């Protein structure tokens, strides 16, 4: 057991895996931040604009929500001639996650009463002002748990990027695994991978749960 | 070629869905029981499978178990991998459904002489089904989409067929568009039905239980 441990955790392997983890984390964070921005715009259009742009947003959301992420990763990585592979992979993930976040934001927008718009209007707020100062703050407050769950999902989804050889955590694990042939060593690397994701995702899900508990008591 | 892959995807998705429902109901009911050990088991199952990526689970079955001497067919890996992964999500949905029924109803039913089976059958479950159905349908949609991981282990599913068609004929555009269209045809009706049903539930909620969507079940 100790032998296996020594064989697998060589300094170069550890460094390689750490780099993979760094890429996974930085990709996830940037994808989620950009997706929240685009997702909010999509959700606002779909909820409050019933003509062409609203329809277009609806079409976009339904298209990305009903097709697999893997499809978009392949499309972006094989059919877009620009950018590095990491950027193209990140783009695929962003396009996909934006649609999911748009639906989450829409859920939050739906919970806001119509009367607030009338009240804001009567106070001289324009539509944009109403959205920025009144509607969106309430909306985001109510969807924090869902958004955090989506961060967990995105961290896990980055593992799909291994299919186009982006050196994120899963890929680096598989690369390291290629040098080993015995069962204990391979199992050890699988556990390292699983534990790496588990630590991140589980701590996030604990945050979600404690937040939900806190807000439930506050109500 | 696409037809073959499409059928494969439907087969895997259907069997995985059954497995996920069975596991989800069992672990969902266990996680509401009074027995601490049972609850612990359900918790470990849910947390482990929800917090590690499906890709790693599937590759463990494909590479890891193969090195250890256990070779499963890719079809079986698809059903088991996707089924067990989504079972964890279904279990959370079922748990939310059961806990959303107020304790008082059980007490009231018992005081009227209902047995366990009777009150589950006539009082608790009918209300749970209604609450649980929309998130479950969303899970089914995600499950169908996630069967595409099979493409990574050459599982001859729709995604794999589309990809190999694309790289052999170099018609990347048409084959991806067509594959996307087929996935859309499977998922869109389900997703739309779930949304409409949920909206209707919110509009005419006649029961005493306030309708609350299972938040975490939205994503996966």
Contacts between the chains, C-beta under 8 A, distances in Angstrom:
chain1	res1	chain2	res2	distance
A	62	B	188	6.4
A	62	B	191	7.5
A	63	B	180	7.9
A	63	B	184	7.0
A	65	B	141	7.7
A	65	B	187	7.6
A	65	B	191	6.5
A	66	B	141	6.9
A	66	B	145	7.7
A	66	B	183	6.7
A	66	B	184	4.8
A	66	B	186	8.0
A	66	B	187	3.7
A	66	B	188	4.7
A	66	B	191	5.8
A	67	B	145	7.0
A	67	B	180	4.7
A	67	B	183	4.7
A	67	B	184	5.7
A	67	B	187	7.3
A	68	B	145	4.2
A	68	B	146	7.2
A	68	B	148	3.9
A	68	B	159	6.4
A	68	B	183	5.9
A	69	B	145	7.1
A	69	B	148	7.7
A	70	B	148	4.4
A	70	B	149	7.0
A	70	B	151	6.2
A	70	B	152	7.8
A	70	B	159	5.7
A	71	B	148	6.9
A	71	B	159	6.5
A	71	B	162	7.7
A	71	B	176	6.3
A	71	B	179	6.2
A	71	B	180	5.4
A	71	B	183	6.9
A	74	B	159	8.0
A	74	B	163	6.1
A	74	B	166	7.7
A	74	B	176	6.5
A	75	B	172	7.8
A	75	B	176	5.2
A	78	B	166	7.3
A	78	B	172	5.5
A	79	B	172	5.4
A	79	B	173	6.7
A	79	B	176	7.5
A	100	B	219	6.2
A	103	B	218	7.3
A	104	B	218	6.4
A	104	B	219	7.7
A	107	B	213	7.6
A	107	B	218	7.5
A	145	B	215	5.4
A	145	B	216	7.5
A	146	B	215	5.2
A	146	B	216	7.6
A	146	B	218	5.9
A	146	B	219	7.2
A	149	B	215	7.1
A	149	B	216	5.0
A	149	B	218	7.4
A	149	B	219	5.3
A	150	B	219	5.1
A	152	B	50	7.9
A	152	B	51	7.2
A	152	B	219	8.0
A	153	B	219	4.7
A	153	B	220	6.3
A	156	B	51	7.9
A	156	B	52	7.4
A	156	B	53	4.1
A	156	B	54	7.2
A	157	B	53	7.6
A	159	B	53	3.8
A	159	B	54	7.8
A	159	B	55	4.2
A	159	B	56	6.4
A	160	B	53	8.0
A	160	B	55	6.1
A	160	B	149	7.6
A	162	B	55	6.5
A	162	B	152	7.9
A	163	B	151	7.7
A	163	B	152	5.4
A	170	B	53	6.7
A	170	B	55	5.9
A	170	B	56	6.2
A	173	B	56	7.9
A	174	B	59	7.2
A	177	B	63	7.4
A	181	B	67	7.4
A	182	B	67	7.9
A	183	B	67	5.4
A	183	B	68	4.7
A	183	B	69	7.9
A	186	B	63	7.1
A	186	B	64	5.8
A	186	B	67	5.0
A	186	B	68	8.0
A	187	B	64	6.2
A	187	B	68	7.4
A	190	B	56	6.9
A	190	B	59	7.9
A	190	B	60	5.1
A	190	B	64	5.2
A	193	B	56	5.2
A	194	B	52	4.7
A	194	B	56	5.9
A	194	B	60	7.9
A	197	B	51	6.6
A	197	B	52	4.9
A	197	B	53	5.7
A	197	B	56	7.0
A	198	B	47	8.0
A	198	B	48	7.2
A	198	B	51	4.8
A	198	B	52	5.5
A	201	B	50	7.4
A	201	B	51	3.7
A	201	B	52	7.3
A	202	B	47	6.2
A	202	B	51	4.7
A	205	B	47	7.6
A	205	B	50	7.3
A	205	B	51	6.5
A	208	B	216	7.3
A	212	B	215	7.6
